Amino acid sequence: MIAEQIVNGIVLGSMYALVALGYTLVFGVLDKLNFALSELFMLGGFVVIGSVGLGAPIWLAGVLVLVVCGLLGLVVEFVSFRKFTSPDAQVTAALSSLAVGLIMIDLVQKTWGGEPVSVPVPIEWRRANVAFFGMQIQVMKLVILAVTLVLMAVLHWLISRTAMGRNIRAVAESPAFATLLGIDVKRVNQQTFFIASALAGAGGLMFSLRNGIASSDIGFTFGLKALAIMAIGGMGDLRGAVLGGVLVGVIESLAIQFGFGKLGEVIVWALMILVLLARPGGLFGGAHTTEQRA
Amino acid sequence: MSQDILFITGVNILMAWSVYIILLSGSLSFANGGFMALGAYAAGVFTMKWGMDFYAALALAGVGTGLVGALVAYPALRTRGVYLILVTVGLSFIIQTLIQNTDYVGGVRGMTGMTGTTNWHVWGLIAIVGAGLFWLSRSHLQRQLDAVREDERVAASLGIDVVYLKVVCFAVGAGLAAIAGGLYSHYMVFINPDHFNIFVSIYVVLYVVLGGVNNVFGPVIGASVMTLLPELVRGLQSYRPLIFGAVIIVLLLVRPNGLLSFRLRTLGASKGGGA
């Protein structure tokens, strides 16, 4: 049973990690919080519902989630971050993206209502199990894990191996020097927002596939936890976001297993506050090499 | 205008001021919804279960939450900017979840039976707090707070006890939020933890942002407009979050300091001391 809960925790944690990666990417590059990411996470499930409703097959719906959320990320960048470039504007940009998030919630509630909506996935998909070291594991969970791993691998490749990734790392290091080297900082910001938002959307897609529903309030109940996970892993630390996500996912699953129920939700926030006070650089290392810091 | 709208407007003004007081020292708190919950539940327990007098319960809830606020603030205020936002968001969630899991106050089912608040209490308190804040805005203390808000290191070099001022502001803000919560619970009769979710904290901060962050009246305007406008204009109610969000975004782009961003003439300025 405990092994099964640990697997559950890793699946849950991988979804947290996707959103946390988005938060940490944006923070690494711009030193700013993009609260709208939680709501793009929420939107992921609704994009699936909408596109399947319009007749798209499920794989296309998955691709659409990445594209639509990525494009919305560009809108967020334009509205809430483009103008607030000075270091003093940290809080202003955070508030502005929070307002964008509120609008997204409201629009979703206007379109689909306030109640959770079921995601049109064949029920066999969610029922199918495989035996794995004596445990029964839903195929869906393995799919989620596989997709998450692929996305993380792609992200790692993008950041560490491509010209775009090199530019992103340069801007994260110092926007001023990046500009001197001829890098278009605005373009790099847009790329960062697109990637971060697509990751958050993918997290939401996984979440809705696992639970079979999309709900307009998961942005604030689950999406915001990714914010805490980013802080636990170290703000701007990609590896920390993944490790932090899995750590928190496993802790929460075990808390449910041992009968703490909803009290488990306190753990992530308490851990975040402790980490911010004691080790502001994050739980895992903290001293960033260029490789780890997006 | 019905009594209820007047009451909610009053509570929102008090909450907006509680954020404003903390903001005076340069800290932005997303935990005031949580402090409101603490006050609402504490005052409820004092009157319902311990048979305490209404006013004593309110005062004790305010002072107690203020002390909790100070206790939390002392380490938390070592963090700044977005880090402090994260810590206070976390506090909000922790307080809500702890209340949900405390059976003594009804857990997720909530608590019921509190009565006693009238509009006179709320608006009386607004008059008192408003007078206090207006006096503060013309006092020497305000200039120390301005210094702390603008640049902590310079303020410290001028002999101002930065940590002390920040902790005091945080505690007073938390206490005021708690008293507003106590008034709220004794008007609504029934409360549950969902009444004090993270949205409450977010909305209150946005009221202050909307109204303007550098004078006493800004938060009042922000809170009243955003509470009253949807009630008064028919059809606007269902678009409240949409319009509110859009207004905040446009406002931040056009006037980053808020709608009513002017400084009250301080003691020094009125003597011709310049900026």
Contacts between the chains, C-beta under 8 A, distances in Angstrom:
chain1	res1	chain2	res2	distance
A	32	B	82	7.2
A	33	B	82	5.0
A	33	B	85	6.9
A	33	B	86	7.9
A	79	B	249	5.9
A	79	B	253	7.9
A	80	B	249	7.0
A	80	B	252	8.0
A	83	B	253	5.9
A	84	B	252	7.9
A	84	B	256	7.8
A	89	B	256	7.6
A	90	B	81	5.0
A	90	B	82	5.3
A	91	B	28	5.9
A	91	B	81	6.2
A	91	B	82	6.9
A	91	B	85	7.0
A	92	B	252	5.7
A	92	B	256	5.6
A	94	B	82	6.0
A	94	B	85	6.1
A	95	B	205	7.3
A	95	B	206	7.1
A	95	B	209	5.8
A	95	B	248	7.1
A	95	B	252	6.5
A	96	B	248	7.1
A	96	B	249	5.6
A	96	B	252	4.8
A	96	B	253	7.7
A	98	B	202	6.3
A	98	B	206	7.6
A	99	B	206	6.9
A	99	B	244	7.7
A	99	B	245	4.3
A	99	B	246	7.7
A	99	B	248	4.0
A	99	B	249	5.0
A	99	B	252	7.6
A	100	B	245	6.8
A	100	B	249	6.6
A	101	B	245	8.0
A	102	B	202	7.6
A	102	B	241	5.1
A	102	B	244	6.9
A	102	B	245	4.2
A	103	B	241	7.0
A	103	B	242	5.8
A	103	B	245	3.9
A	103	B	246	6.5
A	103	B	249	7.9
A	105	B	241	6.7
A	106	B	239	7.7
A	106	B	241	4.0
A	106	B	242	4.6
A	106	B	245	7.1
A	107	B	242	7.1
A	110	B	242	7.8
A	220	B	197	7.7
A	220	B	198	5.7
A	220	B	199	7.3
A	224	B	89	6.9
A	224	B	93	7.7
A	224	B	198	7.3
A	227	B	86	6.4
A	227	B	89	7.2
A	228	B	86	7.2
A	228	B	90	6.3
A	231	B	83	7.7
A	231	B	86	5.4
A	261	B	101	7.4
A	262	B	97	6.2
A	262	B	100	6.1
A	262	B	101	6.2
A	263	B	97	6.7
A	263	B	101	5.1
A	265	B	93	7.0
A	265	B	97	5.1
A	266	B	93	7.5
A	266	B	94	5.3
A	266	B	97	4.9
A	266	B	98	6.7
A	269	B	89	7.9
A	269	B	90	3.8
A	269	B	91	7.7
A	269	B	93	4.8
A	269	B	94	5.1
A	270	B	90	7.4
A	270	B	94	6.3
A	272	B	86	6.6
A	272	B	87	7.8
A	272	B	90	5.3
A	273	B	76	7.4
A	273	B	87	5.4
A	273	B	90	5.1
A	273	B	91	7.4
A	276	B	79	5.6
A	276	B	83	5.7
A	276	B	86	6.4
A	276	B	87	5.9
A	277	B	75	5.3
A	277	B	76	7.3
A	277	B	78	6.6
A	277	B	79	7.1
A	277	B	87	7.9
A	280	B	79	7.3
A	280	B	83	7.0
